[in-house]
Amino acid sequence: MPTQQIPAGLATAAQGFGRYLEAERGRSAHTVRAYLSDVRSLLEHAAAEGVEDLAGLELGTLRRWLGSQSEGGMSRATLARRSATARAFTAWAVREELIQADPALRLKAPKREKSLPGVLHQQQVLRLVEDAESAAAEGGTMPLRDRAMVELLYATGIRVGELAGLDVDDLDPDRRTLRVLGKGNKERTVPYGLPAALAVDDWLRRGRPSLATDTSGPALFLGARGRRVDQRQIRTVVHDLLAALG
């Protein structure tokens, strides 16, 4: 489908969603661009169907949008990501009272193909880490945290659940090692390199103190409300960075 001019009402909503991702969700500029690319694709499709504002956005529009991309050969994984973006966008619009009812509540993402987990090539991993570092350099607490998490995952190979369970005193910065509690409550020591050490130190000095509360406890990585991050939050960070790679 050729590029469609987005009506002013829809374009304004997309801009507001972008500001929300940056200001309230703490997403990096790279991630915001990836989200907005999906939203613009949806809104261009809606505009082609004659929709001029969010009130005209219906479940059928969303389904036809995904269907047209599926017919164009888009992978199920990308369709699932775009479906998730659409749900996040319409849920935000309801909270902002731009629309009364959420048209994406019954929007189902296509099931992913069952296959062995993919493995990133070295250059892809390096780009992932570089993007996390670039986002952290732009400023903001969350990018500092995201960079530290990505660097530790890359440097140590620990599981996402193990990363979420790390406490500050599990770090030995002098030896550059982590104390990790794995499956079956088995404890092991894992070394990490200088890039990860610098990223974690940056997070502890400039990021974590601004989020920590009386209820944060010893958790190494915190969410926006000062609580320990969970596995879902960490996976979202990695998936967002991967989406930004294209």
Secondary structure, DSSP 8 states (H G I E B T S, - for coil): -------HHHHHHHHHHHHHHHHTS---HHHHHHHHHHHHHHHHHHHHTT--SGGG--HHHHHHHHHHHHHTT--HHHHHHHHHHHHHHHHHHHHTTS-SS-TTTT---------------HHHHHHHHHHHHHHHHT--HHHHHHHHHHHHHHHH---HHHHHT-BGGGEETTTTEEEEE-GGG-EEEEE--HHHHHHHHHIIIIIHHHH--TT-TTBSSB-TTSSB--HHHHHHHHHHHHHHH-
